[in-house]
Structure formats: structure tokens, C-alpha cells
Amino acid sequence: EDQVTQSPEALRLQEGESSSLNCSYTVSGLRGLFWYRQDPGKGPEFLFTLYSAGEEKEKERLKATLTKKESFLHITAPKPEDSATYLCAVLLPYTGANSKLTFGKGITLSVRP
Amino acid sequence: EPEVTQTPSHQVTQMGQEVILRCVPISNHLYFYWYRQILGQKVEFLVSFYNNEISEKSEIFDDQFSVERPDGSNFTLKIRSTKLEDSAMYFCASSGSGIYGYTFGSGTRLTVV
């Protein structure tokens, strides 16, 4: 069973059309939830880490929020350069030195001018 | 901004050959990881390395794989006898305390022919 589910799989927006990307998770005792941006053929680029329900973080046009079951990445007035795949990953409950991330499949965002 | 550096960016190898993928993690980080992403699929955890030993490995990381930190700055992933299904993007990552500063490199695209 997938522990991290992202929706929708793909999203096409018009420039300036705000929207939200969803990441739901089924683990308890979450240590952290990460959002990354990935451009084609590149590595994941760090955006945010959220640690507890109710936490919010912002960076430019992006705002990430966290509840006990899901996280949202809100994109306000997106621009074509925001087009990328957005990855969500969770850090599972602590078991020794384990700090592996479990990723969702990603959401491919396309913003049309 | 500190970054994780990976070389080469692209490697083509024949099936059965050995390959070594190289990474220079962020200098004051203590935790090191390898992940892979098969085209069109999720980013998957392979192995974590801390205090000069493997702290966790996935079921993908079988006897064909090994990791090493030979000189205090480099971190390598070796695949002894490559298979066609090893073709993927391989990402190195490092973090400061297991959670903080979890940074990925830009990846090595491995193509096995």
C-alpha cells in the first residue's frame, strides 16, 4: 500500500490561475514532510520541510501547509517558469539512524502563458 | 549555496560491466544517501550511510551494489555487474542531522545497453 499519494497526477494551469497540489500520507508518527521541485532530467530541488500539523511555510508564489493526514502546496498566480514536477516525500518514524525519504509519484504542473 | 555534486552526469555501459558513480556531499553533512528513479517512476531509496557504515538499505540494494566513502569527501556507489534494469537516474543526497538540509545532487543518468 502506498504511504504517500499525490494528486492530481498532472495539472495544467493558465498563467495567474492559482491552485493547490495535494499530498496525502498514511503513516503515523511522521517526522517530517518534504516538498521538492524536479525539472526534467534534474535532481529534486528542496522547497520546504514541515514537521507538525498546522505548520505553514511560504516561498515566493508557493505556500505549503500540513495537517495530520495531508499536505497542500498552494501556488498563487503561477508563471510558466513554475512548470515542473512537484514531489512530496515523508520521513518515517524514527528507527535508529534511519532517515530515508519515501516519495510520492509527483505532480506534473504545466503553466501556459 | 552549498550543493551536492555528482559525476558523471551521464554514463553508458554494457551489460555485465562494473560502474562507479561518484558524489561529493555537502562538506559538513554527516548522513549520505543514494536514491534512484527509473524513467517515469517514483524516486526510490537505495541506501543510507552514517558513521562510515550502512545504516539502512532497501531490497533493491542487493549484493551487486556497494557504497564507500574512500577519502572523507567522496561518496561512491558501485554496481558490480550491471543489468538492463539498472538503467535509471541515480541521485546522491546528504543531510546534516538526518533531517535538516536534506539536499539532492543533479543525478547520474545510467544507461545499460
Interface residues (C-beta under 8 A of the other chain):
Chain A: R31 G32 F34 Y36 G41 K42 G43 P44 E45 F46 T49 L87 A89 L91 G96 A97 N98 S99 K100 L101 T102 F103 G104 K105 G106
Chain B: V4 Q6 Y31 Y33 Y35 Q41 K42 V43 E44 F45 S48 Y50 N51 S55 E56 S58 M89 F91 S95 G98 I99 Y100 Y102 T103 F104 G105 S106 G107 R109
